[in-house]
Amino acid sequence: MNRALLLALPLLAACSGPLLTAPAGESAVLPRDAVVGAGDPTRSAILTTNAVFSERTPAAGQPASGARAIAQMEFLAATLPRASNFSNASPTLGPQLLTARQEWRGALGIAPGADPQAVIDSLYQASRALEAGQRDAAASSLPNGLFPQGGAATLTRLAALPRLPQTAAAAATAQEALRTTTPQRTL
């Protein structure tokens, strides 16, 4: 029995590897208009995504808001696992974000191996076009290489995001980590 367990360990490690850490060298930034009026893009992304994904129907009927929230989750998944100020946060945060990434990418039809920065840039561009009333421009800003089902289908999915429980849990864990890593202010 012990021998069987020892033989299975490498298989288990190989299966769980991608979920334990973000791919090496992965990084991302949010565009300048992601944090208008806020100084810290990470803090802003954490607070925003937790608010959106804690809802029963996240960003219902608001594809521009959904696009920004998914882009911010992409940013968090790419940056928080290696952020030094989050190194003492919950040890489940990194794996939760990567598992959640599979969930939101599956829900939107985003290519599994898509570069996070390209996804962020495309979703923000689509969000801006939607806010300007340019649905065709929004659809064309979501390239088939990243969104294989096409821009129009992705916009439809963004307008009706389902409840994403793993994404909601990761956003909540990130907010709790933010709370524990932010020094308490006294007045």
C-alpha positions in Angstrom: 0.0 0.0 0.0 2.8 2.5 0.9 4.5 1.7 -2.4 1.3 2.5 -4.3 1.1 5.9 -2.5 4.7 6.7 -3.3 4.2 5.9 -6.9 1.1 8.1 -7.0 2.7 11.2 -5.5 4.5 12.3 -8.7 1.3 12.0 -10.6 -0.6 14.0 -8.1 2.1 16.7 -8.1 2.1 16.9 -11.9 -1.7 17.2 -11.9 -1.8 20.0 -9.3 1.2 22.0 -10.4 -0.5 24.6 -12.6 -3.0 25.4 -9.8 -0.4 26.0 -7.2 1.5 28.9 -8.7 1.0 31.4 -11.5 3.0 30.7 -14.7 6.6 31.9 -14.4 7.0 35.4 -15.6 3.3 36.2 -15.7 2.6 39.8 -15.0 0.0 42.4 -15.9 -1.0 46.0 -15.4 -4.3 47.8 -15.5 -4.8 50.6 -17.9 -4.7 54.2 -16.5 -8.5 54.6 -16.7 -9.0 51.5 -14.5 -8.3 53.5 -11.3 -9.5 57.0 -11.9 -9.3 58.8 -8.6 -7.7 55.8 -6.8 -4.0 55.6 -6.2 -3.6 51.9 -5.8 -4.7 49.7 -8.7 -4.5 46.5 -6.7 -6.6 47.9 -3.9 -9.1 49.2 -6.3 -9.3 45.9 -8.3 -9.8 43.9 -5.1 -12.6 46.1 -3.7 -14.3 46.3 -7.1 -14.2 42.6 -7.9 -15.4 41.6 -4.5 -18.4 44.0 -4.8 -19.3 42.7 -8.3 -18.8 39.0 -7.8 -20.5 38.9 -4.4 -23.7 39.7 -6.2 -26.2 36.9 -7.1 -26.1 38.0 -10.7 -22.8 39.8 -11.2 -23.0 42.9 -13.5 -26.4 41.8 -14.7 -27.2 43.6 -18.0 -24.0 45.6 -17.7 -21.5 44.1 -20.1 -19.1 47.0 -19.7 -19.0 46.5 -15.9 -18.6 42.8 -16.4 -15.7 43.3 -18.8 -13.9 45.5 -16.3 -14.5 43.1 -13.4 -13.1 40.1 -15.4 -10.1 42.2 -16.5 -9.5 43.1 -12.9 -9.6 39.5 -11.8 -7.1 38.7 -14.6 -4.9 41.4 -13.1 -5.2 40.0 -9.6 -4.5 36.4 -10.7 -1.4 37.6 -12.5 0.0 39.8 -9.8 -1.2 38.9 -6.3 0.6 35.4 -6.1 3.9 37.2 -6.4 3.1 40.5 -4.7 5.5 41.0 -1.8 3.0 42.8 0.4 0.6 39.8 0.0 3.2 37.2 0.9 1.8 36.7 4.4 -1.8 36.6 3.1 -3.8 33.4 3.1 -1.9 30.6 1.5 -5.0 29.7 -0.4 -5.2 33.0 -2.3 -2.9 32.1 -5.2 -4.4 28.7 -5.9 -7.9 30.2 -5.5 -7.2 32.9 -8.0 -5.9 30.4 -10.5 -8.8 28.0 -10.0 -11.2 31.0 -10.4 -9.4 32.0 -13.6 -10.4 28.7 -15.1 -14.0 29.4 -14.0 -14.3 32.9 -15.5 -12.4 32.0 -18.6 -14.7 29.0 -19.1 -17.8 31.1 -18.5 -16.7 33.7 -21.1 -15.1 31.4 -23.6 -11.6 33.0 -23.1 -8.8 30.8 -24.5 -7.3 28.9 -21.5 -3.7 29.8 -22.3 -4.4 33.5 -23.2 -1.9 36.1 -22.1 -3.5 37.9 -19.1 -2.3 41.4 -20.3 -3.9 40.8 -23.8 -7.2 39.7 -22.1 -7.1 42.8 -19.8 -6.4 45.2 -22.7 -9.1 43.7 -24.9 -11.8 43.7 -22.1 -11.0 47.3 -21.2 -11.2 48.3 -24.9 -14.5 46.6 -25.2 -15.7 48.3 -22.0 -14.8 51.7 -23.3 -16.6 51.0 -26.6 -19.7 49.8 -24.9 -19.8 52.9 -22.7 -19.6 55.0 -25.9 -22.5 53.0 -27.4 -20.3 51.3 -30.0 -21.3 47.7 -29.7 -19.7 46.7 -33.0 -16.4 48.3 -32.0 -16.7 46.5 -28.6 -17.2 43.1 -30.4 -14.2 43.7 -32.7 -12.0 44.6 -29.8 -12.3 41.0 -28.6 -10.1 39.0 -31.0 -10.8 35.4 -31.9 -7.4 34.4 -30.7 -8.3 35.3 -27.2 -12.1 34.9 -27.4 -12.5 31.9 -29.8 -16.3 32.2 -29.9 -16.1 35.7 -31.2 -16.6 39.2 -29.9 -20.4 39.2 -30.2 -20.8 36.0 -28.3 -18.5 37.2 -25.6 -20.5 40.5 -25.2 -23.7 38.4 -24.8 -22.0 36.4 -22.1 -20.7 39.5 -20.4 -24.2 40.9 -20.3 -25.5 37.8 -18.5 -22.6 36.6 -16.3 -23.6 33.6 -14.3 -22.9 33.3 -10.6 -19.2 32.4 -10.5 -18.7 30.9 -7.0 -15.0 30.2 -7.2 -14.4 33.7 -8.6 -16.5 35.2 -5.8 -14.6 33.2 -3.2 -11.2 34.3 -4.6 -12.3 37.9 -4.6 -13.5 37.6 -1.0 -10.2 36.0 0.0 -8.3 38.8 -1.8 -10.3 41.4 0.1 -9.6 39.7 3.4 -5.9 39.6 2.5 -6.1 43.3 1.8 -7.7 44.0 5.1 -5.0 42.0 7.0 -2.1 43.5 5.0 -3.3 47.1 5.3 -2.2 48.9 8.5 -5.0 50.1 10.6 -5.3 53.9 10.5 -6.1 56.0 13.5 -7.6 59.4 13.4 
